[in-house]
Amino acid sequence: MSTEMKNVPSERLVSIDALRGFDMFWIMGADAFFGSLFQLIGFTVLARQVEHSAWNGFTFYDLIFPLFLFIVGASMPFSIGKRLERGDSRKGLTLHIVKRTLLLFALGLVYNHILDLNFQEFRWAGVLQRIALCYCLTALIVMNTKTKGQAVAAAAILLAYWAVMKWVRVPGFGAGVLTPEANLAGYIDRQILPGKFCCYTFGDNEGLLSTLPAVSTTLLGVLAGQWLRSIHSQKKKTLGLLAGGVAGLALGLLWNLVFPINKLIWTGSYVLYAGGWSLLLLGLFYWLIDVRGHRKWAFPFVVIGLNPITIYVAQGVFDFAILSGIAVHGFIHRLGTVEPLFDALCVLTVKWLFLYFLYRQKIFLKA
C-alpha cells in the first residue's frame, strides 16, 4: 500500500471512499471531458450518456446522484451503527444528525446563491438539500430499526409513492398521468415551493414529494452497508452485492412497464434500476480494492471521495477555470477542435490538485 493510502481515516472501507470519489469525479468535470472527447471522435451515442434524460429513460449520468445517496447510506452502518454498538448516547447521536442535516441544508442554500438575496428567482430545493433530508430521515430510521425494518421501510416508501402518484388526482389532469405538466410531484412543487425550479418547467428535479423515494435509495445503500459489515466471507459479500445488483436491474425494468424509469420525479423503477447499478459498482470496487487489495489505481478517487461536499460547494461558488486559465491562456485558443477537451481536462486537474492539497493537510469537511 502506498504511504498516501495509509493516511486514509481508519475504520472505513477504502472501496466506499473510492466509489464516492468515482461518483464525484463526474460531477467535478469528467462529464465535460468525456462529452467533448466523444463528440470529437464522433461517438455521439456515448456523448449522450454524460447528459441527463429529458424525461423517461436512463443514461449513465442519471446514475450519478442516486449513486451518491446510495453511498451515503452504505456508510451509515460503519458510522452510526458502530457508535450505537459502543454505547454512545442516542441523544448525542441524534443531535449530531440534526446538526449535520442543518449544515448540509445551509450549504445547499449557499450553493444556490441565497446571499444574492434575490428570493423571487431563488431556488429553494437542490442537491445538497435533498442529501440533507435523505441523510436525516435515513439516519433516524437506522437508529430505530434493525436490518429487516430498514428493508421494510425502503419498500413501503416506494409502494406508497407509487400509490399516490398513480391514484391521487391532479386538478385539470386526473390521476396517474406521468407527463411533465400533469404528474402529482410537479403539481405539489408548484403549489408549495416558492421561487424557481430545476430542471423541468413544471416542478423541481429535487422537489418535495420526490424526495421520499430518494430516501429509499439511501436505505438501499444502508442495506448494502449492513451486508458488508456482516460476518460472511468476502467472497460471499461480493457475490451478494452482485446478485442484488442484477435483481435490482431486473425489478426496475419490470416496474418500468407501469411506472417508467424517470430521474426527474425519482420513480420507484428508477430507484431499483439505479440501485442495481450502484450495487454492481460497489461489488466491483469492493472486490478489486478490499478483497484483491488493488488500491493504488483508486488513490485519485479516494482523494476526491474524502472531500465530496467540499468540491461540490467550492465549484459552485468559485470558477476553477480562472486558475487553469492562468497556465494555458497563451496557447489554448490555438488548439482548434481539441480546445474544449483540453480545457475540461485542465479544469478537472486543478480541482483535483485542490483536493489533494486538502488531503495532504488532513483537512476533511465532515458534512
N, C-alpha and C positions, 0 to 999 in steps of 0.2 A: 504494500500500500504506500502511496506517496505521502510525503510529510504534510502536504496540504490536506489530504483526506483525513489525517489524524486530528485535524483541528475541528472537524465537524462535531457539533454538540453531541454528548453521549445519550444513551437510552433512546435511540431512534433508528429506524431502518433507513439506510442510505438510499435504497430504491425509492422510497416515498419522496425524499428530498429531490432526488434526481428527476422523478416523474413530474413533480411540481415545477421544477426548473425547465423541463422539456416543454411543459404546457405554457409557461410564461415566455419562453423563447419565441414563440409565435406572436404573442402579444407585443413583445419588445420590438418587432420589426422583421422577423423571419418571414411573415406573410408577404410583406412588401418585396423582400429579396427574392423569394421563390416565385412570387407572382410575376416580377419583372423577368426572372430567368425563363420561366415557362413561356411567357409572351415572346421573348427574344428568340427562342428556339422553335417557336411555332406550336407548342403544346398547349393550346387554348383550353382543352378539356381539363388538364391538370391545373392551369391557372384558375379555373372556375372553383377548384377545391379549396382555395385560400380566400374565398368570398363566402358570405352567408347566403343561405337560401332566401329567395324573395318571399316565399310563404311556405307551402308544404314542401317537404323534401329534406334531404340531409347531405351536407358536404363535410369535408374534413374540418373546416373552420367552425362548423356548427358544434363540433365536439369540444372546443377549447374551454368554454365556460362551464358546461356540466362536468368536464373532467376536473376542473379546479375545485368545484364544490364537492365532488366525489373524494378528492384528496383531503379536503378539509375534514370530511367525515372519517376517512381512513386513519387520520392522525389522532382522532379523539380517544380510541381505546388505549393509545400509548401515552396520552397526557391525562385526560380526565379519569380514565379507568385506573391508571396507576395511582393517581392521587387519592381516589376513593379507597383503593385496596390498602394503602399505607395508613389510612385513618385520618386523612386531612379533614378539617371542618367543612361540612356541607354548606354551612352559611358562608364561610370564607370563599369556597369554590363558586358558589352562586354569585357572590359579589364580584369575583374575578370575571365571570362570564358576562355579567351586566356591564362592567367597565370596558371590557374588550369589545362588546357589541356597540356601545356608545362611541368608542374611539373609531371603530371601523365606519360607523354611520357618519360621524363627523368628517372623517377623511373623504368619504364619498361626496358630501356636500361641498367640501373644498375643491375636490376634483371637478365638480360640476360648476365651479366658479360662483359660489354663493357670495363671495366677498365683492363681487361686482355690484351687488345689491339691486340687480335688475330682476325683480321677482316675477314680473309678467312673463318674461322669457326664460325663467329659471326652470330646470328640470329637477324635480324632487326625487324621482326614482333614479336608480343607477346600479352599476355592477357591485360596487362596494356596499351599497345599502342592502342589496339582496344577499350578499355574502354575510353581512352582519346579522340580518334577520334569520337566515338559514342556520348560521352558526349558533345563534342564541336558542332557537327552538329545538334544534337537534341536540345541543348540549344538555338542555333541560330534560329531553326525552332519555338521553343516555344516562343521566344522573338518577333517573327514577324508574328505569326498566332494565330487564335483562335482555339478552340477545333475541329471544323469541318475541318479547314485547316490541323491540325495535323493528323487527321484520313485520309484525302485525301493523304497527303504526305506519310504516312506509307503504304497505299495501292499502290500508284503509284510506290514507290521504289520496292516493292515486284513484281509487274507486269513487271516492266522494267527489273529487274534482271532475271526473268523467261524468258522474251523475248530474251535477249542477250544470255543466257545460252542455249536456245533452237535453235536459228536461226543463231547465228554468227558461222562461220566455223572455226574450229581449223585445221591448216595445218597438213596434213597427217591423219586426222581422220574424218573430216567433221563436220557438225553441230548437236547439240543436243545429243552428246554422253556423258553420265554422268559417265563414268568409271574413276578410279583414274588418269590414264595417259592421258585421252582424253578430260576431261572437260575444259571449257574455263577459269574458275577461276585459275585452276592449271597452265594452259598454260601461262596466263598473269604473274603469280608469277615467272615462270621460265624465262620469257623474261626480267623482270624488277627488281625483288628482288635479291640483291646480298647475298652472304653468304649461310647459311644452312637453311633448312626448318624443321618445325614440323607440323603435326605429321603423315604426309604421304610423300612418296618419291617424288611425282610429283608436289607438291605445299605446301603452308603453311596453317595450320589449322586456323591461323588468318591472312590470306593473304589480298591482295589489294581489288579485286573485291568483295569478300565475306564479306567485312566489310560493304558494303552498306545495305544488308538485315539485318545486325545486328543493324543498325540504326532504322529499322522498329521495331525490338524487343524492343529497348529503347523507341520508340514512343508509343508502346502498353502500356508500363508502365506509360508514361505520361497520356494517356487516362484514365487509372485506377486511377491515382492520381487526375486528374480533377474530376472524378466521386466521389471520396472520399471527395473532397473539396466542392462538390455541396450542395444545400440546402435540398436535400432529407433526409428522415429519415434514421436512422442507419439500420433499417430492410431492407428498400428498397436498400440501398447501398450494404448490404451483399448479398441480392438476385441478384442484378445486377452483382456483381463480379462473383458469382457462375454461373449465366446464361451465362455470357460472356465466362467463362472458358469452359463450356460444348460446346458452339458454336465454340470456338477455336479448341477444340479437334476434333469435327466433321468436320470442314472445313479442318483442317490439314490432317486428314485421307482421306478425299475426294481428296484433291490435291495430296496426296501421290501416287495416282493411275497413275499420269502422270509426277509428279515431286517429286521423292522419298524423304522421310524424311532423311536428311543427315546433321549431325553436321559439318563435316569437310569442306563442301562447303556452309553451312548455307542456305539450300534451303528454299523457301517460305513455303513449307509444314512443315518444321522443325520450322520455326518462329511461325506459327499458332499453331502447336501442343504443342511446349514448352510454348508458350504464354497461351494456355488453362490451362495447369498445373499451371503456375505462377499465373493466375487469381484465380484458385481454392484455392491455398495455401494462397494467400493474403486474399481472402474472409474468409477462416478458421481462420487465425491469427487475422484478424480484428474483427471477431465475438467473438472469445474467449477473446481477450485482451482488445480491446477498447469498445466493446459493452457489453460483460458479465463481464468485469472487472477482469478476472482471469489472473493476471500479475506475481505472484510470480514464477510460473513454467518457465516463459520466461526470468527471470533475467539472467541466464547464457548466453543465446543467445544475450540479449541486450548488455552485456559486450563486446561480440565479434563484434556485429553489429555497435558499435560506433567507432571501430578502424579497419575496414576490410583491408584497404590498408596497415596499419602498420604491421599487422601479415602476410599479403601476402608477403611483401617485406622482412620482418625480417626472415621468414623461408626460403627465397630464398638465403639469404646471411650468415645465421648463422645456425649451426646444433644444434637444441634444444635437440637432443638425447645426446649430451655431458653432459648437465645439468641433465637430468633424469638418465643418466648412473652413475653419482656420487652416487646417492642414492640406486640404485638397482644392481650395477655391482657384488656385492658379492654373490648374490643368483639367479639372473635372469636366468643364464645358467643351473640351476638345475630344471627348470620348465618344461622341455621336450616340448611336443606339445603345451603347453599353452604359451610358451615364446613369440612368435610373437604377440599374443593377448595382453599380459601384457605389452610388450614393447610399442606397439602402444598406449595403454591407458596411460602409463606414459608420453610419449612424448606429447600427446594431453593435459594432465593435466598441464604440465609445460608451454605450450603455453598459456593455459587459465589463469594460475596464472600470467603470464607476462602481459596479457591484463587487468586482474583485478587490478594489481598494477597501471597501467596507468589510469584506470578508477577511482581508489581511489584518484589519484593525479590530476584528471581532465585534463589529457593530451589526446587530441584527434587530430589526424592528419587529417585535413580537406583538403584532396587531392581529 
